[in-house]
């Protein structure tokens, strides 16, 4: 399987999904009060946009970081990657829904926040499945030592548990659930790939025949 083609297709999907987020940014237009007041009224759209843009952007960065550690790909990985992309492209929908109902004085706000957090959970589970796939059968350029597999798994999949908490928090406070989703983004700003865990570095790996030398 061609890893370059897999990454190119994924990049296209990420680019479309992250661009569609901007379509939800609107103002009411002339006749609906001063523009500054309109911008203030639409703050849920901007808040949801920032969190979702960060989420998709960080997924893209970590997707690239993870793929560069793979020594090979196969059909199973292609389907796992499609599962991840299926969740990514739903983010514009859940973002728009949350922005619409975030401050609604009804149960709809809680449902919208739970839907948004559920998309985050689905994304984390799909990404975790790709990570677990990579740990088997010499699929990594630099395999994770057996004694570090559990630690690597917990560190890479740690955000999954936070998304579960955010789903529960959605039925208490929708804005708080959005903040919780943003905190997951902050965690994954830092690289959590097998390469960084195994070697303690984020240097770009070379090919199996021509790897960079690393300090002892």
C-alpha positions as CSV (number, residue, x, y, z in Angstrom):
1,X,0.0,0.0,0.0
2,X,1.2,3.5,-0.9
3,X,1.6,5.6,2.3
4,X,2.0,8.8,0.3
5,X,-1.3,8.3,-1.4
6,X,-3.0,7.6,2.0
7,X,-1.6,10.8,3.4
8,X,-2.5,12.9,0.3
9,X,-6.1,11.8,0.4
10,X,-6.3,12.4,4.1
11,X,-4.9,15.9,3.7
12,X,-7.6,16.7,1.1
13,X,-10.3,15.6,3.5
14,X,-8.8,17.6,6.4
15,X,-8.6,20.7,4.2
16,X,-12.2,20.5,3.1
17,X,-13.5,19.9,6.6
18,X,-11.5,22.7,8.2
19,X,-12.6,25.1,5.5
20,X,-16.3,24.3,5.9
21,X,-16.1,25.5,9.5
22,X,-15.9,29.1,8.3
23,X,-19.3,28.9,6.6
24,X,-20.9,29.0,10.0
25,X,-19.5,32.4,10.8
26,X,-22.1,35.0,10.1
27,X,-23.6,38.4,11.2
28,X,-27.2,39.6,11.0
29,X,-26.4,42.4,8.5
30,X,-27.6,46.0,8.3
31,X,-30.7,46.9,10.2
32,X,-30.0,44.5,13.1
33,X,-28.1,47.0,15.3
34,X,-24.4,48.1,15.4
35,X,-22.0,45.6,14.0
36,X,-20.1,45.4,17.2
37,X,-23.3,44.3,19.0
38,X,-24.0,41.7,16.3
39,X,-20.5,40.3,16.7
40,X,-21.1,40.0,20.4
41,X,-24.4,38.2,20.0
42,X,-22.7,35.6,17.7
43,X,-19.9,34.7,20.1
44,X,-21.1,31.0,20.3
45,X,-20.3,30.7,16.6
46,X,-16.8,32.0,17.1
47,X,-16.1,30.0,20.2
48,X,-17.2,26.8,18.6
49,X,-15.2,27.7,15.4
50,X,-12.0,28.2,17.4
51,X,-12.3,24.9,19.3
52,X,-13.3,22.9,16.2
53,X,-10.6,24.5,14.0
54,X,-8.0,23.6,16.7
55,X,-9.4,20.1,16.9
56,X,-9.2,19.4,13.2
57,X,-5.9,21.2,12.9
58,X,-4.3,19.2,15.7
59,X,-5.7,15.9,14.4
60,X,-4.0,16.8,11.0
61,X,-0.7,17.5,12.7
62,X,-0.8,14.3,14.8
63,X,-2.0,12.3,11.8
64,X,1.1,13.3,9.9
65,X,3.3,12.7,12.9
66,X,1.8,9.2,13.4
67,X,2.0,8.2,9.7
68,X,5.7,9.2,9.5
69,X,6.5,6.5,12.1
70,X,4.9,3.7,10.0
71,X,7.2,1.3,8.2
72,X,4.4,-0.1,6.2
73,X,0.6,0.2,5.6
74,X,-2.1,-2.4,4.7
75,X,-5.7,-2.7,3.9
76,X,-6.8,-2.6,7.5
77,X,-5.1,0.7,8.0
78,X,-6.9,2.2,5.0
79,X,-10.3,1.3,6.5
80,X,-9.3,2.6,9.9
81,X,-8.1,5.8,8.3
82,X,-11.4,6.1,6.5
83,X,-13.2,5.7,9.8
84,X,-11.2,8.6,11.2
85,X,-12.0,10.8,8.2
86,X,-15.7,10.0,8.4
87,X,-15.7,11.6,11.9
88,X,-13.6,14.5,10.8
89,X,-16.0,15.5,8.1
90,X,-18.9,15.6,10.5
91,X,-17.3,18.3,12.6
92,X,-18.7,21.2,10.6
93,X,-22.2,19.9,11.3
94,X,-21.7,19.3,15.0
95,X,-20.0,22.7,15.3
96,X,-22.9,24.5,13.6
97,X,-25.4,22.7,15.8
98,X,-23.5,23.5,19.0
99,X,-23.1,27.2,18.0
100,X,-26.8,27.5,17.3
101,X,-27.9,25.9,20.6
102,X,-25.0,26.7,23.0
103,X,-26.8,29.4,24.9
104,X,-30.4,28.2,24.3
105,X,-32.3,28.0,27.6
106,X,-33.5,24.5,27.0
107,X,-32.5,20.9,26.9
108,X,-31.4,21.4,23.3
109,X,-28.2,23.0,24.5
110,X,-27.3,19.9,26.4
111,X,-28.1,17.6,23.5
112,X,-26.0,19.8,21.1
113,X,-23.0,19.7,23.5
114,X,-23.3,16.0,24.0
115,X,-23.5,15.5,20.2
116,X,-20.3,17.6,19.8
117,X,-18.5,15.8,22.5
118,X,-19.6,12.4,21.1
119,X,-18.0,13.4,17.7
120,X,-14.8,14.1,19.6
121,X,-15.0,10.7,21.3
122,X,-15.6,8.9,18.0
123,X,-12.6,10.7,16.6
124,X,-10.4,9.7,19.5
125,X,-11.5,6.1,19.3
126,X,-10.8,5.9,15.6
127,X,-7.4,7.5,16.1
128,X,-6.7,5.1,19.0
129,X,-7.5,2.2,16.7
130,X,-4.9,3.4,14.2
131,X,-2.4,3.7,17.0
132,X,-3.1,0.2,18.3
133,X,-2.7,-1.1,14.7
134,X,0.7,0.5,14.5
135,X,2.0,-1.3,17.6
136,X,1.8,-4.8,16.0
137,X,3.8,-6.8,13.5
138,X,6.8,-4.5,13.1
139,X,4.7,-1.8,11.6
140,X,6.7,1.0,13.1
141,X,10.1,2.3,11.8
142,X,11.2,2.3,15.5
143,X,9.1,-0.2,17.4
144,X,8.0,0.7,20.9
145,X,9.8,-1.5,23.5
146,X,7.3,-4.0,25.0
147,X,7.7,-2.6,28.5
148,X,6.6,0.9,27.2
149,X,3.5,-0.3,25.2
150,X,1.1,0.3,28.1
151,X,2.5,3.7,28.9
152,X,2.4,4.7,25.2
153,X,-1.2,3.5,24.9
154,X,-2.4,5.5,27.9
155,X,-0.5,8.6,26.9
156,X,-1.7,8.5,23.3
157,X,-5.4,7.6,24.1
158,X,-5.7,9.8,27.3
159,X,-8.0,12.3,25.6
160,X,-10.6,9.6,25.1
161,X,-11.5,9.6,28.8
162,X,-11.8,13.4,28.8
163,X,-14.3,13.2,25.9
164,X,-16.4,10.8,28.0
165,X,-16.4,13.3,30.9
166,X,-17.4,16.1,28.4
167,X,-20.4,14.1,27.3
168,X,-21.6,13.8,30.9
169,X,-20.7,17.5,31.5
170,X,-22.8,18.5,28.5
171,X,-26.0,17.7,30.5
172,X,-24.8,20.1,33.3
173,X,-23.3,23.0,31.2
174,X,-23.0,23.2,27.4
175,X,-20.3,26.0,27.5
176,X,-18.3,24.0,30.1
177,X,-18.4,20.9,27.8
178,X,-17.0,23.1,25.0
179,X,-14.2,24.2,27.2
180,X,-13.5,20.6,28.1
181,X,-13.1,19.8,24.4
182,X,-10.7,22.7,24.1
183,X,-8.6,21.3,26.9
184,X,-8.2,18.0,25.0
185,X,-6.8,20.1,22.1
186,X,-4.2,21.6,24.4
187,X,-3.1,18.1,25.5
188,X,-2.6,16.9,22.0
189,X,-0.6,20.0,20.9
190,X,2.3,18.0,22.4
191,X,3.3,15.0,20.3
192,X,2.2,11.7,21.7
193,X,3.3,9.4,18.9
194,X,5.2,6.1,19.4
195,X,8.4,7.7,18.0
196,X,8.4,10.5,20.6
197,X,7.5,8.0,23.4
198,X,10.2,5.4,22.4
199,X,13.0,7.8,21.7
200,X,12.2,10.9,23.7
201,X,12.6,13.0,20.6
202,X,10.4,14.4,17.8
203,X,13.1,14.4,15.1
204,X,11.9,13.3,11.7
205,X,12.8,9.7,11.1
206,X,14.6,8.6,8.0
207,X,14.0,5.5,5.9
208,X,14.7,2.1,7.5
209,X,18.0,2.1,5.5
210,X,19.0,5.6,6.3
211,X,17.8,6.8,9.7
212,X,19.2,9.8,11.5
213,X,21.7,9.1,14.2
214,X,20.3,9.9,17.6
215,X,22.3,10.8,20.7
216,X,22.7,8.0,23.3
